[in-house]
Amino acid sequence: MNDWIIRFLLAASTMMVPVLSRAQFDGIILDRNPPQAESRKELDACLKILECSRCTNMEALVEKFEKEFPDSEFLPQIYRTVMEYHLSKGEEDAAIQAGERVLAKVPNDVYVLPVLSRILPNSVNDCQKSRANLERAEDYARRLLKNAPQIQVASSVSLQARDQMIAQLNSSAHEALGIVAYKHGKLVESIAELRLCTEQNPVPTGAQFYRLGLALLSANPESHEAEQALRRARELGPEAVRNKADELLSKCRNVQRK
């Protein structure tokens, strides 16, 4: 593999993985049985945490809540909020821990599964942890593919909107599987998954096309399909993706001139 491809693959592994916004899933019923508070004190403590998106004592509040209400039905919702809190600060390891606490209680949570399956491959410090993280990411992505078609939505959500949500979830799962396959060096499998990701997503992202372009270039530095994917990534952005796509397109043109 050419040195410039290696450099840009390493750069890509540090790019922020787009996380599906909670707002996109407002219509999905995440907790099929709405949680109930045993007391006003429990409810007030829960609301304090859920409204604490910018506070500095989030962990202390959660620890206190867990001690006082260890069996609270609000814990999955609280752990989702903690995961979002750490993601907003770029603290991926802490976000993963919070997300997996949700999954310990709700194994097929369709909000957490797409988040963890796509950030786990980037959270590696050594070979052993890398293998473990890739295995978990693949497991979560396959759980998502299995459970996405079964999502329940609010009565106000149309069938068309539900189908779009399912397509987005499936696309996210294929993106994660493409990243995992790429990390394993399985380029053919990675390209196939990333193609599915961009084809199935009703609103594909620039980052998804960027990853597809990278995988294609890794397999063939003169790939015209890779150029098309990178140009699409450039069109969709955002700026960080656009800059990376421009750099790769420039390198790609240099290779083709040789």
C-alpha positions as CSV (number, residue, x, y, z in Angstrom):
1,M,0.0,0.0,0.0
2,N,1.3,3.5,-0.9
3,D,2.7,5.6,1.9
4,W,0.3,8.5,1.2
5,I,-2.7,6.1,1.6
6,I,-1.3,4.9,5.0
7,R,-1.0,8.5,6.2
8,F,-4.5,9.4,5.3
9,L,-5.9,6.2,6.7
10,L,-4.3,7.1,10.0
11,A,-5.8,10.6,9.8
12,A,-9.2,9.2,9.0
13,S,-9.1,7.0,12.2
14,T,-8.9,10.2,14.3
15,M,-11.8,12.0,12.5
16,M,-14.9,12.5,14.7
17,V,-17.4,9.8,13.9
18,P,-20.8,11.4,13.2
19,V,-23.3,10.4,15.9
20,L,-27.0,10.2,15.1
21,S,-28.7,13.0,16.9
22,R,-31.3,12.2,19.6
23,A,-33.5,14.7,17.8
24,Q,-33.7,12.3,14.8
25,F,-35.2,9.6,17.1
26,D,-37.7,11.7,19.0
27,G,-40.5,9.7,17.5
28,I,-38.9,6.3,18.5
29,I,-40.2,4.7,21.7
30,L,-36.9,3.9,23.4
31,D,-38.5,2.7,26.7
32,R,-41.5,0.5,25.8
33,N,-42.7,0.7,29.4
34,P,-42.4,4.3,30.5
35,P,-40.3,4.5,33.7
36,Q,-42.2,5.3,37.0
37,A,-40.7,7.1,40.0
38,E,-41.3,5.5,43.4
39,S,-41.2,9.0,45.1
40,R,-41.1,12.7,44.3
41,K,-37.5,12.7,45.6
42,E,-36.5,10.1,43.0
43,L,-38.2,12.1,40.2
44,D,-36.6,15.4,41.2
45,A,-33.1,13.8,41.4
46,C,-33.6,12.3,37.9
47,L,-34.7,15.5,36.4
48,K,-31.7,17.3,37.9
49,I,-29.4,14.9,36.0
50,L,-31.4,15.1,32.7
51,E,-31.2,18.9,32.8
52,C,-27.5,18.9,33.6
53,S,-26.1,18.9,30.0
54,R,-23.5,21.6,30.8
55,C,-22.9,21.1,34.5
56,T,-19.5,20.0,35.8
57,N,-20.7,17.6,38.5
58,M,-22.6,15.1,36.3
59,E,-20.8,12.1,37.5
60,A,-21.3,13.0,41.2
61,L,-25.0,13.5,40.6
62,V,-25.3,10.1,38.9
63,E,-23.3,8.3,41.6
64,K,-25.5,9.8,44.3
65,F,-28.6,8.8,42.3
66,E,-27.4,5.2,41.9
67,K,-26.8,4.9,45.7
68,E,-30.1,6.3,46.6
69,F,-32.2,4.6,43.9
70,P,-30.3,1.5,42.7
71,D,-33.4,-0.1,41.2
72,S,-34.7,3.0,39.5
73,E,-36.4,2.6,36.2
74,F,-34.9,5.9,35.1
75,L,-31.3,4.5,35.0
76,P,-31.2,3.7,31.3
77,Q,-32.4,7.2,30.5
78,I,-29.9,8.7,32.8
79,Y,-27.0,6.6,31.3
80,R,-28.0,7.8,27.8
81,T,-27.7,11.4,29.1
82,V,-24.3,10.6,30.6
83,M,-23.2,9.1,27.3
84,E,-24.3,12.3,25.4
85,Y,-22.6,14.4,28.0
86,H,-19.2,12.7,27.5
87,L,-19.6,12.7,23.7
88,S,-20.1,16.4,23.7
89,K,-16.8,16.8,25.5
90,G,-15.0,14.4,23.2
91,E,-14.5,11.8,26.0
92,E,-15.1,8.7,24.0
93,D,-14.0,6.1,26.6
94,A,-16.3,7.5,29.2
95,A,-19.1,7.7,26.6
96,I,-18.6,4.0,25.8
97,Q,-18.8,3.1,29.5
98,A,-22.1,5.0,29.9
99,G,-23.5,3.5,26.7
100,E,-22.7,0.0,27.8
101,R,-24.4,0.6,31.1
102,V,-27.5,1.3,29.1
103,L,-27.1,-1.9,27.1
104,A,-26.7,-3.9,30.4
105,K,-30.3,-2.9,31.1
106,V,-31.6,-2.5,27.6
107,P,-29.5,-4.8,25.4
108,N,-31.1,-3.7,22.1
109,D,-31.3,0.0,22.7
110,V,-31.5,1.5,19.2
111,Y,-30.2,4.9,20.3
112,V,-27.0,3.5,21.9
113,L,-26.2,0.7,19.5
114,P,-25.4,2.9,16.5
115,V,-23.3,5.3,18.7
116,L,-21.1,2.6,20.3
117,S,-20.7,0.5,17.1
118,R,-19.1,3.4,15.3
119,I,-16.9,4.9,18.1
120,L,-15.6,1.6,19.5
121,P,-13.3,1.0,16.5
122,N,-11.5,4.3,17.1
123,S,-11.0,3.7,20.8
124,V,-7.9,1.5,20.7
125,N,-4.6,1.8,22.5
126,D,-3.2,-1.7,22.0
127,C,-3.7,-4.8,19.9
128,Q,-5.6,-6.7,22.6
129,K,-8.0,-3.8,23.3
130,S,-8.4,-3.2,19.6
131,R,-9.5,-6.8,18.9
132,A,-12.0,-6.6,21.8
133,N,-13.4,-3.3,20.7
134,L,-13.8,-4.5,17.1
135,E,-15.7,-7.6,18.3
136,R,-18.0,-5.5,20.5
137,A,-18.6,-3.0,17.6
138,E,-19.5,-5.8,15.2
139,D,-21.8,-7.3,17.8
140,Y,-23.6,-4.0,18.4
141,A,-23.9,-3.3,14.6
142,R,-25.4,-6.8,14.0
143,R,-27.8,-6.3,16.9
144,L,-28.9,-3.0,15.4
145,L,-29.5,-4.6,12.0
146,K,-31.7,-7.2,13.7
147,N,-33.7,-4.8,15.8
148,A,-34.1,-1.7,13.6
149,P,-37.0,-3.1,11.7
150,Q,-38.8,-3.8,15.0
151,I,-38.8,-0.2,16.3
152,Q,-41.9,1.2,17.8
153,V,-42.8,4.8,17.1
154,A,-45.2,7.3,18.5
155,S,-48.7,7.5,16.9
156,S,-47.8,10.9,15.4
157,V,-45.0,9.3,13.3
158,S,-46.0,8.4,9.7
159,L,-45.1,5.0,8.1
160,Q,-42.9,6.9,5.7
161,A,-41.0,8.6,8.6
162,R,-40.7,5.2,10.4
163,D,-39.3,3.6,7.2
164,Q,-36.8,6.5,6.9
165,M,-35.7,6.0,10.6
166,I,-35.2,2.2,9.9
167,A,-33.1,3.0,6.8
168,Q,-30.9,5.4,8.8
169,L,-30.4,2.8,11.5
170,N,-29.5,0.1,9.0
171,S,-27.1,2.5,7.2
172,S,-25.4,3.3,10.5
173,A,-25.0,-0.5,11.1
174,H,-23.5,-1.1,7.7
175,E,-21.1,1.9,8.3
176,A,-19.9,0.3,11.5
177,L,-19.4,-3.1,9.9
178,G,-17.5,-1.4,7.1
179,I,-15.2,0.3,9.6
180,V,-14.7,-3.0,11.5
181,A,-13.9,-4.9,8.2
182,Y,-11.5,-2.2,7.2
183,K,-9.7,-2.4,10.5
184,H,-9.4,-6.2,10.0
185,G,-7.9,-5.6,6.5
186,K,-10.9,-7.1,4.7
187,L,-11.2,-4.4,2.0
188,V,-13.7,-6.2,-0.2
189,E,-16.0,-6.7,2.7
190,S,-15.4,-3.1,3.9
191,I,-16.2,-1.6,0.5
192,A,-19.4,-3.7,0.2
193,E,-20.7,-2.6,3.7
194,L,-19.8,1.1,3.0
195,R,-21.6,1.0,-0.3
196,L,-24.7,-0.4,1.4
197,C,-24.3,2.4,4.0
198,T,-24.3,5.2,1.4
199,E,-27.0,3.5,-0.7
200,Q,-29.5,2.9,2.1
201,N,-29.2,6.1,4.0
202,P,-31.9,8.6,2.8
203,V,-29.6,11.4,4.0
204,P,-26.0,10.1,3.6
205,T,-23.2,12.1,5.2
206,G,-20.0,13.4,3.8
207,A,-18.1,11.2,6.3
208,Q,-19.7,8.1,5.0
209,F,-18.7,8.8,1.4
210,Y,-15.2,9.8,2.7
211,R,-14.8,6.4,4.3
212,L,-16.0,4.6,1.2
213,G,-13.5,6.6,-0.9
214,L,-10.7,5.6,1.5
215,A,-11.6,1.9,1.4
216,L,-11.7,2.0,-2.4
217,L,-8.3,3.8,-2.6
218,S,-6.8,1.3,-0.3
219,A,-7.9,-1.5,-2.7
220,N,-6.9,0.5,-5.8
221,P,-5.0,3.8,-5.7
222,E,-6.3,4.6,-9.2
223,S,-10.0,3.9,-8.5
224,H,-12.4,6.2,-10.3
225,E,-15.2,5.1,-8.0
226,A,-13.1,6.4,-5.1
227,E,-12.8,9.8,-6.8
228,Q,-16.5,9.9,-7.2
229,A,-17.1,9.1,-3.6
230,L,-14.6,11.7,-2.4
231,R,-16.2,14.3,-4.6
232,R,-19.5,13.5,-3.1
233,A,-17.9,13.7,0.4
234,R,-16.6,17.2,-0.6
235,E,-20.1,18.3,-1.7
236,L,-21.8,17.1,1.6
237,G,-19.1,18.3,4.0
238,P,-18.9,19.5,6.7
239,E,-15.7,21.5,6.5
240,A,-13.4,18.9,8.2
241,V,-14.6,16.2,5.8
242,R,-14.3,18.6,2.9
243,N,-10.7,19.4,3.7
244,K,-9.8,15.7,4.1
245,A,-11.5,14.9,0.8
246,D,-9.6,17.7,-1.0
247,E,-6.3,16.3,0.3
248,L,-7.1,12.8,-0.8
249,L,-8.3,14.0,-4.2
250,S,-5.0,15.9,-4.7
251,K,-2.9,12.9,-3.7
252,C,-5.1,10.7,-6.0
253,R,-4.4,12.9,-9.0
254,N,-0.7,12.8,-8.3
255,V,-0.7,9.0,-8.2
256,Q,-2.6,8.8,-11.5
257,R,0.0,11.1,-13.2
258,K,2.8,8.7,-12.4
